[in-house]
Amino acid sequence: MRIVSVTLDSPRHLPFFVYGTLRPGEPNHDLFLHGRTAAEHPARLTGAVLYDGPGYPYAVQEPGGTVSGELITARPELYGRLLADLDRLEEYLPGDPARSLYLRVEREVTRAADGAAVRAWVYLAAPPVAARLRARGRLIAGGDWRARR
């Protein structure tokens, strides 16, 4: 897994791949993304699986897995603030994986409509969280958090 950290003034304005409560129609989409996106497209992340959490899912790196979600492109003028807000929501502490809930990593995702590969930020479970999930978590079959209901 390649972990990439950036500062808020970083030129890496990548889209975000979201797979849980930030997806359109979910509660955190309205709270954090409504009116702040330029585009939203269904997409897939390969090499990861989903585990059910306390009201939200965790993506964990796992060869052969696939996670369904959306590729979210932020409005350019709102990017820095949105990045900071999402890092805070996901309890991502740059440079401190032991105290983070998630890590923000750069990954390739595939847009569903045209099969295009796109580099995006993805929040994956931090190593201590991923280890607990692998040991006793509940895997979401098929990698689609919405389908588990």
Buried (B, 14 or more C-beta within 10 A) or exposed (E): EEBBBBEEEEEEEBBBBBBBBBBBEBEBBEEBBEEBBEEBBBBBBBBBBBBBBEEBBBBBBBEEBBBBBBBBBBEEEBBBEBBEBBBEBBEBBBEEBEEBBBBBBBBEBBBBEEEEEBEBBBBBBBBEBBEEBBEEBEBBEBBBBBEBE
